[in-house]
Amino acid sequence: MSIIVTGGAGFVGSSLCIRLKQAFPKCKIIALDNLKRRGSELNLSRLVSAGIYFQHADVRCSEDLIFKDVDWVIECSAEPSALSGVNGDTGYLINTNLMGTYNCLEMARKNKAGFLFLSTSRVYPYKSFEHLDYHISNTRFNLSPNSEAIGLTHKGVSEEFSTQGPKTLYGASKLASELLITEYSQNFDLRTIVNRCGVLAGPWQMGKVDQGFMALWMARHLFGGNLSYINYGGKGLQLRDVLHVQDLVDLVIIQLSTPELYKGQTFNVGGGLSGSISLCELTSICSDITGNTLEIIPNLDVRPGDLPWYVTDTSRIEAISGWRPKKSVNQILEDIYEWLDENRDLLAPIFSPKVS
């Protein structure tokens, strides 16, 4: 079997490549990446050591995606920031996230390969969450039992939640890709699987201000620098659920092992309510782990796409696969800390405030 992983030198892509090679040792794994994100080059030696083939390629360029005898294409490439394009520079975002998906689908179609797509919870419109009822504790927003919406359960947001409404340009590009995938699945009988991922975190995530906040938060506590609680009164009460990247990889291995169970379906994938954390709770845990305390600066700016609360209901994928997240939020942060601490000289320049 031969598997191509786009964005293969990135945080999720490299983690997938390495674990897939361990799970399917006879399989040829090819990692494609344009190495645009700073820090992705650090993963190249990890990939080579694991027996992964690396090729510098850009999903925006169809001529970079000419391969034969491919069994699966796993599409991890993306411009992942919810703030991307808001300054009017939309070209890289749309060409990578939408046209890149089209080029990857064409590669899959020509090879009659399966296609697994990592989408995002950002396909759900942010204004829908502004109008829900919340009660506020000292450390977080909590969804009120009085909140009602189609697709909203006591476990969180399910796949039935409406995608109608503004969702950031990033979210729109991923939802447009999902629609394209549906058509390819129907018209060309491709084996397609879509995983709508919430916040992913873990070692080797080069977190920035606009994406990868778990790694960024821990790095600031370890290496120094400023952090802000943006919007919602500047108190850091906004809540998200978080999934360890290795838990996601476990799911992908399950899906590739029995693909017919998941063909043509879309799944919400995240850490769930037990894996949720607010920013002020995150600050407290990072302080406990590192022994360092940072003063967090309140920032009352309101940005398009800000969310007070989001938690993933993973009931559908759990029912079909038996998969559940194994890593707690504390374990995720401990793993990130150990990675940062063991690679201080290598990573401190990457997480410099001047870079992020």
ABEGO torsion letter per residue (X at the ends): XBBBBBGAABAAAAAAAAAAAAABAABBBBBBBAGABBGAAAAAAAAAAAGBBBBBBBAABAAAABBBGBABBBBABBBABAABGAAGBAAAAAAAAAAAAAAAAAAAAAAGBBBBBBBBAAABBAAAAAABBBBBBAABBBBBAABBBBGBBAAEBBAABBABEBAEAAAAAAAAAAAAAAAAAAAAGBBBBBBBBBBBBEBGBBBBAABGAAAAAAAAAAAEEBBBBBEGGGAGABBBBBBBAAAAAAAAAAAAABAAAABGBBBBBBAEAAABBBAAAAAAAAAAAAGBBBBBBBBABBBBGBBABBBBBAAAAAAAAGBBBABBAAAAAAAAAAAAAAAAAAAAAAABAAAX
